[in-house]
Amino acid sequence: MSLSSAVFISLSSFGAAEVGRHGQLWFARLAHAAGADGVEVRGELLRQREGQTDEIDEIAAGLREMQLRVVYSSPEGMFGGNGELDAAALDRAFAIALRLGASRLKMSIGHFGQASHSCLQVLKRRLSESAIELVIENDQTESAGTLGALREFFAAADAAGLALPMTFDMGNWHWTGECPQQAASVFAARVAYIHCKGVQHQSQRWAAVPMTRSSAAWRSVLRSLPGGVPCAIEYPLTGDDLLAVTQSEISGLRAIMAAGAAREALQ
């Protein structure tokens, strides 16, 4: 299975409470048994056990044993509230990604602004020192999840000779009031990883759901994105037979990806 056709599972899909109870390695093993090619380890769900070291090395050993591909998702933004590059957050993220054996590190831009432009050469030098690829995600905040904010960042990064790929989260645009279809048309050329999730508006808020239950036009968004990039499930995976549910969702996503690849081949 090539990286381009790989199906990942974001381990947050199993729910923060359950992951807190069992740990991310437990769910990575379930994802592996269900047929996933890789997992996205979530920084906000890493456990620090009292009197013991953290679980990162334990997770890493398990992932190596299963030969699962790894993306590390940092909960911290790259730029702080003052617009300066948060070098400490970046170093923490890369250090954990390295320990996990991750090929990619996913971060949001945080609070990129006018004061941030002068920091881009520092970021460029830092990235040149690592073999881990940084991918920028649209999150659910105004400062790092809107078309305007991300356009400004990518334009400045490109001008600085810093060509950064993007994690395109199909659902997050709804949280910031943006049009996913418009975002796909703007950013498709730099998308290297897709977070697949549907959305429904429930009790005056957006909620992530499987794409087949989505109230949004997810098929047209996916058709606008590159067909040869890895995709990750990032919506709730629940049920009495969690392995069967996960297997079913992986199979469904593979079928969607295959259909997209077939369409591209005919064009």
C-alpha positions in Angstrom: 0.0 0.0 0.0 1.5 3.3 -1.1 1.4 6.3 1.2 -0.7 8.1 -1.4 -3.5 5.5 -1.1 -3.2 5.0 2.6 -6.1 5.2 5.1 -5.3 6.6 8.5 -7.4 6.9 11.6 -7.1 9.9 13.9 -7.1 8.3 17.4 -9.3 11.1 18.6 -12.1 9.4 16.6 -12.5 6.9 19.5 -13.4 9.7 22.0 -11.3 11.5 24.5 -12.8 9.7 27.5 -12.2 6.2 26.0 -8.7 7.1 24.8 -8.0 8.5 28.3 -9.1 5.2 29.8 -7.3 2.8 27.5 -4.5 4.8 26.0 -3.7 5.6 22.3 -1.7 2.4 21.8 -4.8 0.3 22.6 -6.8 2.0 19.9 -3.8 2.0 17.5 -3.9 -1.8 17.9 -7.6 -1.8 17.1 -7.1 0.4 14.1 -4.4 -2.0 12.9 -6.6 -5.0 13.4 -9.4 -3.2 11.4 -7.0 -2.7 8.4 -5.8 0.9 8.8 -2.5 1.7 7.2 -1.6 4.3 9.8 -2.7 6.4 12.7 -2.6 10.0 13.8 -1.4 10.2 17.3 -2.9 13.2 19.2 -0.8 15.4 21.4 -3.8 16.5 23.5 -4.6 12.9 24.4 -1.1 11.8 25.5 -1.2 10.6 29.1 1.3 11.5 31.8 0.9 8.8 34.4 1.7 9.7 38.0 5.2 8.5 39.1 5.9 7.2 35.6 7.3 8.5 32.3 4.8 9.5 29.6 3.4 6.9 27.2 5.1 8.2 24.0 7.9 5.6 23.9 5.4 2.8 24.6 3.2 4.0 21.8 6.2 4.2 19.4 7.4 0.7 20.2 3.9 -0.7 19.5 3.6 1.3 16.2 6.9 -0.1 15.1 5.9 -3.6 15.9 2.7 -3.2 13.9 4.5 -1.3 11.1 1.8 1.4 11.1 2.6 4.7 9.5 2.4 7.7 11.9 1.3 11.3 11.8 1.7 13.3 14.9 -0.9 16.0 15.6 0.3 18.8 17.9 -2.4 20.7 19.8 -0.2 23.9 19.8 -0.1 26.6 17.2 3.1 27.6 15.5 2.7 31.4 16.2 1.8 32.8 19.6 -0.6 35.5 20.5 2.0 38.2 19.8 2.6 36.8 16.3 6.0 35.6 17.1 7.1 32.1 16.2 6.6 29.8 19.2 9.9 28.0 18.9 9.3 26.1 22.1 6.0 24.7 20.8 7.6 23.8 17.5 10.5 22.1 19.2 8.2 20.1 21.5 6.1 19.0 18.5 9.1 17.9 16.5 10.7 16.1 19.5 7.5 14.0 20.0 7.1 13.3 16.3 10.7 12.1 16.2 10.1 9.8 19.3 7.0 8.4 17.7 8.7 7.7 14.4 6.2 10.0 12.6 6.8 10.9 9.0 4.6 14.0 9.3 3.8 16.6 11.9 0.5 18.4 11.7 0.1 21.8 13.3 -2.1 24.9 12.9 -0.6 28.3 12.3 -1.9 29.7 15.6 -1.9 33.5 15.5 0.1 34.3 12.3 0.0 38.1 11.5 2.1 41.0 10.4 4.6 40.4 13.2 5.1 36.9 12.0 6.6 37.5 8.6 10.1 38.2 9.9 10.0 34.8 11.6 9.6 32.8 8.5 13.3 32.4 7.7 13.8 31.0 11.2 11.0 28.5 10.6 12.6 27.6 7.2 15.9 26.9 8.8 14.3 24.8 11.5 12.4 22.7 9.0 15.5 22.1 6.9 17.1 20.4 10.0 14.4 17.7 10.1 13.3 14.9 7.8 9.8 15.1 9.3 7.4 16.9 7.0 5.3 19.7 8.5 1.7 19.9 7.2 -0.5 22.9 8.0 -4.1 22.2 9.1 -7.1 24.5 9.0 -8.4 24.3 12.5 -11.7 25.6 14.0 -10.5 29.1 15.0 -10.8 32.4 13.2 -7.0 33.0 13.3 -6.0 29.6 11.8 -9.1 28.2 10.2 -10.4 30.8 7.8 -9.6 31.4 4.1 -8.2 34.8 4.7 -5.8 33.7 7.5 -4.5 30.7 5.6 -4.2 32.6 2.3 -2.1 35.2 4.1 0.1 32.6 5.7 0.7 30.5 2.6 1.4 33.6 0.5 4.0 34.8 2.9 5.5 31.3 3.3 5.7 30.9 -0.4 7.4 34.3 -0.8 10.0 33.2 1.8 10.8 30.1 -0.2 9.0 27.9 2.3 6.6 25.7 0.3 4.4 24.0 3.0 1.8 21.3 2.2 -1.6 21.4 3.8 -3.8 19.1 5.8 -7.3 19.8 4.5 -9.9 19.2 7.2 -13.2 18.9 5.3 -15.4 19.6 8.3 -13.5 22.4 10.1 -14.5 25.0 7.6 -18.1 24.9 8.9 -16.9 25.8 12.4 -15.4 29.1 11.0 -18.3 29.9 8.7 -16.4 29.2 5.6 -17.4 27.3 2.4 -15.4 24.0 2.1 -15.9 24.0 -1.7 -14.4 27.4 -2.0 -11.5 26.4 0.3 -10.9 23.3 -1.8 -10.7 25.4 -5.0 -8.2 27.7 -3.3 -5.9 25.2 -1.6 -6.2 22.0 -3.6 -2.8 22.3 -5.2 -1.0 22.1 -1.8 -3.2 19.5 -0.1 -1.1 16.5 1.0 -3.3 14.9 3.6 -7.1 15.0 4.0 -9.1 14.8 7.3 -12.4 13.1 6.2 -15.4 13.9 8.2 -19.0 14.9 7.7 -20.9 17.5 9.7 -24.4 18.0 11.1 -25.8 21.0 12.9 -27.0 19.7 16.2 -28.3 21.8 19.1 -27.0 25.1 17.7 -23.6 23.7 17.1 -21.7 21.7 14.5 -20.9 18.1 15.2 -18.6 15.7 13.3 -20.3 12.6 11.8 -19.5 9.9 9.2 -19.5 11.4 5.7 -22.4 9.2 4.7 -24.5 11.0 7.4 -23.3 14.5 6.6 -25.6 17.3 5.8 -22.8 18.9 3.7 -21.9 18.2 0.1 -18.7 16.2 0.9 -18.6 14.4 -2.4 -18.1 17.6 -4.5 -15.4 18.7 -2.0 -13.5 15.5 -2.3 -13.7 15.7 -6.1 -12.0 19.1 -5.9 -9.1 17.7 -3.9 -6.2 15.6 -5.1 -7.1 11.9 -5.4 -3.7 10.6 -4.6 -3.1 11.7 -1.1 -3.6 9.8 2.2 -6.9 10.3 4.0 -7.7 10.0 7.7 -11.0 9.2 9.4 -11.7 11.9 11.9 -15.2 11.5 13.1 -16.7 9.5 16.0 -16.2 5.7 15.8 -18.6 4.1 18.3 -20.6 0.9 18.7 -20.9 -2.3 20.6 -18.6 -4.0 18.1 -16.0 -1.3 17.7 -13.7 -3.4 15.6 -16.5 -4.1 13.1 -17.5 -0.4 13.0 -13.9 0.6 12.3 -13.5 -2.0 9.6 -16.7 -0.9 7.9 -15.6 2.8 8.0 -12.2 2.0 6.6 -13.7 -0.1 3.8 -16.1 2.7 3.0 -13.3 5.3 2.8 -11.2 3.0 0.6 -14.1 2.7 -1.8 -14.6 6.4 -1.9 -10.8 6.9 -2.5 -10.8 4.2 -5.2 -13.8 5.8 -7.0 -12.0 9.2 -6.9 -8.8 7.7 -8.3 -10.8 6.0 -11.1 -12.4 9.4 -12.1 -9.0 11.0 -12.2 -7.6 8.2 -14.4 -10.4 8.9 -16.9 -9.8 12.6 -17.2 
